[in-house]
């Protein structure tokens, strides 16, 4: 092929949306086509790995992609040059490699990559075409084959020992195990009683409180009411004297810009987005949005990254924006540089806006509500990451009660908002203490002993599971969302509100695999395998050797498990619903997409219907319908009337089984950092709230 990159050049990307955005920046002489993702892969109907031939993969054209390849071959014949512009990661490199071979390309420097879809990034990439990085390809190929070996060997074993249709995956099984282990902790948790003692004072007409910190100079534990009341009686005889007053300024630094993991966590906690939903919307923002006069442009940088690093240019642009819009005092002396997290590949920049000047409000009218919310989150986090810290003035007062007891009161107020100016984060409410002087004797208004119980660890949410997977080195940025989707769709885990709860099936599968394949389900072993995959990318390890080292011990365990693994009979859970076809009870079964109801008379009766989770709460609109849990097409849970479509009542919040005491309207569950779990009246005009579980 000719070397001239300015005439008749074909550029191949994965998606039509990406192709549309890039076409705008390239102009005449370039044609952009989409491969529609992978075109070559392992076959679905068989393993597709020749184990005896050094794990040689048997790739085929994906069904339905023959037409795409034929079209691309015609475009190649009509082009002087071809450039492969798939995503800048292992997966993208593998797609380019498969295209290179399937299209019979012979030029070496065909690969271009960019971290953002902007004109300057595209033009720079065109000047820096390179060969395909075979180390990246081998790392992706090793992961793909490793997962195929585990899945295609363990799944049939589960079919024969538990139930047909089950699947097992190298990483998904570890994720389910993590959730199951947490559930066991919760079940086995023994709560312990403890008491705290707070004293309320009044000084110069101002009321404030202090908590008991030490007894006889030591930390303490008050185990029961008798002990607490005895201390209160002792305190009633004591004078409360201000012992020490200390005032200091405390800085609160901004968080780094988002990685894939932290974006998924924050979007889950703040926007109630699932990991899948977050990545779907982020992909749209990355590939390009039509924003009016500018046309279609990528609004954010590449979305699969474990790095908090940003380019000098991006940092400089942020600093200029901060200086112009907030002033010098909101700008640190130097750009903030964030450290590399443990296990991070650091291949790409953090997720950031492609232009800091595209304020969320400027582009809001071009975005869907979900796109706007996510872009706003990313933009504000990035700008804040380069701003000055917030400064709080903290006042700590130690109060001595008699010879034995030390109390502490703490006040704080914000003296400089710093990065909080841009994050939209609610500033902490100031806690103001009266003017206190060492030696002051304080009058007591009230003694307040309070009973508490230790709490078990919380169930995982999508956000906390992603955080744990990242901390443990399980999976990589591109795998978190698919892992969660898979374990839910397979029926191993269910969502209860925002919590992830293991099913009986999940426990059974994890227990069986842990017993017979301890390595496959071991967190440390799985994390070490991730490091080996990274070492392939770095050119330090041979991918076939890593597969061999894993497979041969695994195959030996498999042979043993086929013989010795006990068979588990799963009893179908019978429901009170009757089959409308034959009148027999309906039972709960699991399919590819989770639970469904099937007639217990199968195979004579094949009637099935969706499994609906009932709340036991009457619909507030039609009165005779029941509110049931439903899912959107993207898997997000919402609540609606069972009489739909005749009644169209819906709510994103789970209904509480109680009426509002003010207006008798429906109360729904909500949760935030300040209030913990609380009930809120669905009628906005009423606004009644009740704290349920203080965080």
N, C-alpha and C positions, 0 to 999 in steps of 0.2 A: 504493500500500500504506500501511497505517497505520504511524505512527511509534512506537507503543508496543512496546517490546522485552521486555515482561514477559509477554505473552499470546500463546499459539499461535504460537511462533516456530520456524521450520524452520532447522536448522543443518546445512550440508553439508560433509563432510570427504572425504578420499580413501579411507580404509580402514575396514573393520568394526572392527578392533582399536582404532583411534583413536576411532571413534564410540562404542564401548562405554565407553572411559575417560572421554570428555567427558560422556556422558549422566549419569554419576554425579554430576558437579559442577553440572549445570544444574537438575535437579529438574523440578517441574511447569511446564507451559506451554511446554516446549521438546521438540522431537523432533529427533533426530540421525540423518541418513542418510549413506550412503557412495556416492561416485561411482565407486568402484573404480578410482581413478587418472584418467587422461585419458579423456574421452568423445569429444572432437573432435580430429582430426589430419589430416595430409596423407594422401592415398590411398597404399596400398602398390603398386598395380598400375601407377602412372604417376608422373611427377615431381610433378604437382599444383601447379606454379608457372607463372603466365602471365607469362613473361619480357617479352613485348612490351607488356604492360599494367602496366608499372612494378612487376614482380615480385609481382603480386597472388597471394596464396596461395589455393588451391582446397580449402578444408577440407571434410571429410565426417565423418559420425558413424562412429566406429570400429565395425567389424563385431562384433556381439554386445553393443554398448552401447545399442542402441535400446530394449531392455526397461528398462535402468537409467534412461535419460532419460525414458521414459514414466512410470515410477514416480515419479521426481522431479517431473515436471510435475503429476501428481495431488496430490502432497504440497504443492506450491506453491499450488495452487488452494484447498487446505484450510488454508492458513496466512495469518496476517495479516502476518507479517514473514519475511524470508529473510536468513540470514547465511551467507556463504561463508568457511569456516575452513580452507582448504587451507594447505599448508606455507608458511612465511615466506621464500620465495625466488622466483627468477624462474619456476621451473617451477610452483610453487604459484600464483603470480599469474596465469600463463597458463591454468592449469586453471580458476581462478575466472572469468577473462574469458570463456572458452569456455562455462562454465556460465551466466554472466550472459546471454549472447546466446542460447544454446540454450533457456533457460527463459523468455525474454522478460521478464526482470526490469526494472522501471522505477525503483525507488528508487535513489538515488545511494549512500548510505552502507551498503553491503552487505558490505564486506570487514572481517573481523577477523583478527588474527594474534597469535600468542603464541610465545615462545621455549621454553616448557616446558609440559607438560600437567599442571598442578596447579590446584587450586581457585582460589587467589589469582590466578594468571596468567589463567585463563579468565574470572573475574569482572571483572578489570581490562580484558580485551580487549572484553568486552561493552559497556563504557562508552565505548570508543574506536573504534567502527565508522567506517570511512572509505571513500571511493571507491576503485575499483580503480586501481592505479598503472599507467597506460598506458606509462610509460617502462620499467618492469620487463617488462611484456608485450612491448613492442617489442624489448627486448634478447634475450628468450628466442626470440621469433619470428625475429629476424635470425639467431641461431645455428642454429635449426632449418632455416631456408631455405638458409643458407649451406652447412650440412652436406649437405642434400638436393641442392643444385646440384652439389657436388663428387662426392658418391657416385653420383648417377644419371648423371653424365656420364663419370666415370672408370671405373666398374665395367664398362660395356659395352665400353669400349676395351680393358680387360684381358681380357675374355672373347674378343675377336677376336684379340688379340696373344699371349695366354698360355694361358688355359684358362677354360672356362665355370665360372660359380659363384664367381669371385673377387670381392672387394669392395675398394674404396678409400675411405678417409675422410680428411677434412681433418686431424684430430688424430691418428687412429690411425696414419696413414702416417708422421707425424713421430716417434711413439713407436717404431715399428718401425725407423725410420732411426737413432734414438739407440742402439738395441740392436745394430743391424748395425755402426755405426761403432765401438762398443766391441769387438765381436768382431774387427773388422779390426785394431784396436790390439793386441789380445791376440795375434792371428796374426802380426803384423809385429814384435812385441816382440823385441828382442835382449837377452838377459840379460847382465849384467855381473858379474864376480866382484869381491868386495871382502872385506876381512878386518877383524875387530875384535880388540882385545887387552884381556883382563880379567886383573887380578891379584888373587889371594886373599891376604888378610892375617890374622894372628892377633894380637890385642891383649888382654892380661889374660884369656886363655883363651877369648875370643870371636872367632869367625871372621866376616869380612865381605869384600866384594869392591868393587873400584873399576874403572871403565872409562877407557881412554885417551881424552882429550878433545882435546888439542892437542900439536903438535910444533913446537918453536921459536916458540911463541906463535900459531900459525896452525892453522886447520882443515886436515884432511889426508884423503887417501884411500890406503889400502893395497890395492894391486891384485892381489897374488898371494902365494903362500906364501913365496917367496924373500924378498920385502920384509918380510913379517911375522916370519919367523924371524930375520932380520937385526936387527930392532928388539928382539926378545926377547933376543938375545945381548947387545945394547947395554944393555938394562935389567938384566941379571944383574950388570953391573959398577957399577950405580948404587945410591945410598942413596935410600930412600923417606922423605921428610920431610913431616910435616903442615904445610902452608903456611898454610891459612886454615880456620877453623871458623865457620860462620854458621848461626844458628838463627832461624827466623821462623815466624809463624803464617800459614797460608794458608786463605782462605775458599773454600768451594765452595757456590755458590748453587743453589737449586732451579730446575728447569725450569718454563716456563710451563704452564698447563693445556693440554689437547689441542685442536688444530684437527683437521679431518677428515684432513688429510695426516699429521700427526704421530701421530694415533691409529692409522691404517692401518700406519704404519711400525713403531710400537712393538708393535702386536698381531702383526705378522708376525715381528718379531725375538724377542719374548718368548713368545708363545703359538702361533707357527707358523700363524696364521690368514692366509688369503688376503684380499686387499682386499675381494672380494665377500662373503666370510664375515663379515668385521668389520662391514661396513655392514648386512648382513642382521640380525645379532644386535643391533647398535646401534639399528636401527629398532625392534626389538621392545622394547628398554629405553626408548626414547623414547615409543612409542605407549602403553605401559602394561602392567604386570604385576600380577596379583592377589597381594597380599602379606598376605593374612589379614584381620585386623581393619580395616585401612585400606581394604580393597577394592582395586580396580584403580587404579593410579596410575603416571604416567610417572616413571621413576627417573632419567632424565638429560635434559638440555636438548637443543635441536635439534642434529642431528648433521652438518649440512652447513654448515660455517663455515670461514673462513680467519682468524678473529680470535682473539687470546689475551686479549681484554678480558673482564672479568666485572663484574657490577653491584655497586654499593656494598653492596646488601643481601646478596648472596651472599658478598662478601668479609667483611662484618661477621659473618655466621653462621659462617664458617670460623674467624675469629679467636676467637670465643666458644668454639667447639668445641676449638680448640687450647689455649686458656687453661685450660679446665675439665679436659681430659684429659692435658695434658702439662706445663702450668705456664707462668708468665710468661716464663721464659728462652727458651722455644721460639717466642716471638712477637716479630716485628720491631716497631719503634716505630710504623710506619705500614703500612697495607695495601700489598702489593706491586702495582705497576702495570707491565705488560709492554708494550714498544714494539710498534708496528704493523709487521708484516713488509712487505717490498717487494712491491707489487702487490696487497696484501690489500684486499678491499672493505670489511671490517670492519662488515658489515651485522648480524651477530649476535654474541652472546657466545661465548666458548669453550665446548667441551663440558665439562659439569660435572654432578655429582649435583644433583637438584632439591632435596634436603634432605641436608645434611651429617650430620644425625643418623641417617640410614639407613645405619649401618655395614654393610659387605658381609656380615659374619658374622650380622647381624640378619635379613637378607633371603635368606641363602644357601639355606635350605630351600625357598624359593618359586621358585628359579631353576634352569634347567638348568646343567650344569657349564660350558658355553660362556658362557652369560649371566653366571654368577657371575664367571668369570675376567675377562671384559671389564669388567663393572661394577666389580670390585675394582681393575682397572688405572686406570679413570677416576677413581674415588673417591680413591684414594691420590695420584694425580698432582695432583688439585685441592687436596686438603688440604696436601700438601707445598709447593705453589706459594705458600702464604701463611705458610710457617714460616721460622724463622731458618736461616742457612747452617750447614753443617757446618764445623767448624774442625779443621784438621790442623796439627800441629807438625812442621815440616820442618827437618831438619838436613842441611846441605850441607858436605862436607869436600873441600877441594882438596889434593891430594897431589903434591908435586914429586919427580920422579925424575931425578936429575942436573940438568944445565943445560937439557935439551931437552924433557923429557916432563912433561905435566900430566895427572894422573888425577883422577877425581871419584867420590866415594861419596855416596849420598843415602839418608837414612833418614827415615821419617815415621811418625807415629802419630796416631790420632784423639784429640782432647782434648774435643770436644763434637759429638755426632752430629747435632744440629739436625734438618733435614727427613728425614735418613736413618732417623729413628725411625719414620717412617710409610710409607716407600716400599717396604719389604720388599726393598730393594736390598742386596745383600751388601756390607758395608763392606769397604773395602780392607784387606788384611792389613797389620798394622803391620810395618815394617822397622826394627828397632832396631840402632843402631850403638853400639859400646862408647864409653866416655868418652874423647874424644881432645882433646889439647891442642896448640896450635900449637908447632912445634919438635920434637914427638915423632918418633923414628925408628921406622919400622914394619918388623917382620920379615915377609918374604914366604914364603908357604907354597907357592904355585903360580903359574906363568905359563900363561895359557890363550888362545892365539891361535885364533880361530874363523873358518872360511870361510863366506861368505854369497853369495847371488846376488840381484840386484835382481829384483823380481817384477812381472809385467804387471798392469795394472789389473784388478780383479775383474770377473767378469760381473755384470750387473744381477740383483738379486732384485726381488721386487715392492716391497719396502720402499725400496730404493735408487732404483728407477725412479720411484716416486711422489715421492720427495724431489727427484729431478732435474727431473721435469715441473713441480713447484711452483717450484723455483728458476729455471727457464727461463721461467716464465710461460705454460706450455702447459696448456690446460684449466683447469678450476675444480674445487672440492671434490667436486661431484656427479659429475664425469666420470672421475675416476681409476680407480675400480673397473670401470666399463663399458669403458674403453679397454683395460685389461689382459685382461679376459674376451674382448673382440672379437678382439684380435690373436692370442690363443691358439686360439680356436675357428676362426678362418679359416686356421690352419695356417701363419701367418707366423712364429710363435714357439712354442717348446716349453719345457716345464718339465723340467729335469734336477735332481732334488732341489728345492732352493730357487732354483736359478739359472734365468734366462730366456735361452734360446739361440735365435738366429735360424735358421730353416730355409733350405734352398736357395731355396725359393719366396719367402721373405721378402727375401732378397738380390736376387732377380731383380726383384720388384715395386718395391722401393725404388730399385734402379739405373735401371730404366726410367722411373719417375716423376721421379726426380731429374734425369735428363737432359732430359726433355721438359717438366717442370713445376717448374723450380727454386724458384719462389716457394712453391708448395703444400707442398713438402717442406723449406722453409727454417725453421729454428727461430726466428730473429729475426722473420721475416715472420709466422709463426703467433702469436708472442707479441704483436706489434703489433696483430694482429687481435683478440686477447683484450682489449687496451686499448680498441680501438674499440667493442667490444661493451659494455664498462664505461661508455664515454662516452655510449652510447645510453641506458643505465640512468640516467645522471645528467642526461639531457635536453640534452646538448651536441651530439649528432650525430643526423642523420636516418638511420633504418635503411635506407631504400630507396636513399639515395645511397651508403651503404657497400657495399650489395650490388652496385650498378651499377659502382662503382669497382673492385670485385674481379672481377665476372663478365666484363666485356667483354674485358680482356686475357686472362683465363682461356679464354674461348671461342675467341679467336684462336689460342692455343697448342694448343687441342684440335683444331682443324681441321688444323693443321700436323702434330700427332702422329698423327692418323688416317692421314695420307698417308705420313709418314716413319718412324714407330716400327717397329722391326724386330720380326718375329714370333719368339717363343721356343718351341722345342719342348721340352716337359717329358717326360723319359723316366721312366716309372713304375719304381720300385725293386722289383726282383724279390726275393722271399724264398725260403727253403728249404721253406716250408710248401706242401703240395699241397692242391688243391681236393678236398674229400671227395665232390663230386658228379661231376666229370669227370676228376680226376687231374692237371690242368694246374697250373703254379705259381701261387701267389697273389702279387699285387703290392700295394704300399702306395699308397693313394689318400687324398685329403683331401675331407672333406665339411664340412657346417656345424658339426659338433661335433668336428672334428679328424681324426686319422688313422683309417683302417679298412682292412681287407684285402678285396680283390676278386679274382675269378678273372680270370686273364690271357686267358681265352677269351671274354670279353665281346665282343659281345652274345649269342653263342650260349649262354654260361653266365652267369647273373646272380647266382651265389652270392657272398655277402659275409659277413664275420664281424668281430668287434671286433679291433682291433690291440692286442696284449698285449706290453708291454715286459718281456723276460725278464732276470733278474739272473744266471742261471747258478749260483745257490746252491740247494742241496737244502733242502727243508722240514725243520726240526728235529723236527717232530712225527710226520708220516707217513713220512718218510725217502725215499719214492719220488716225491713231487711236487716241482715247482720253484717257487721263490718268484718271483712276477711282480708288476709294478707295476699297481695299479688306481686308480680314482678313486671318491670318494663322489659322491652326487647333487649336492653343492654344489661339486664340482671339486677337493676336497682329495685329494692323493695319499697312498695307503697301500700296504702290501705284504701279499700273501696267497698262500696255496698254490694252485697250478694245479689241485689236486684238489678244490677247493671245489665243492659243499657237503659232500662226504664228509670233507674235512679243513678245519677252520675256523680254522687258524692265521692270525693277522694281526699286523702291526706298523706303527706310524707311521714307524719309522726304516728307512732303506735298509740291507739286509743287507750285511755285508762278506764278501768271498770268503776267509774264514779262520775257523778254529775258535778258541775260547778256549783258551789254553795251560793254564789252570787246571782247567776242568771239561769242556772239549771242546764247550761249548755254542755257540750262534750269537752272533757278534759283529755289532753294528749300528753305523752311523755316527751320531755326534752332534756338535754344535758349540755352544760357548758363548764368551762374551767372555774368560773366564779361560783356557780350555784350547785355544781354536781348534777345529780338527777333531780328533776322537778316536774310537776304537773303544771300545764298552762291551759287556760280556757281557749278553745278554738275560735271563740268570738273575739275579734280584735277590739271591738268597742268595750268589751268587759275587761280583758287583760288580767284576770285573777290568776295568781300563781301560788303554788304550794311546794316548799322544799321537801323532797322525799329522802334523799341520801346525800348529805353534805359531803363534798369531796375533801 
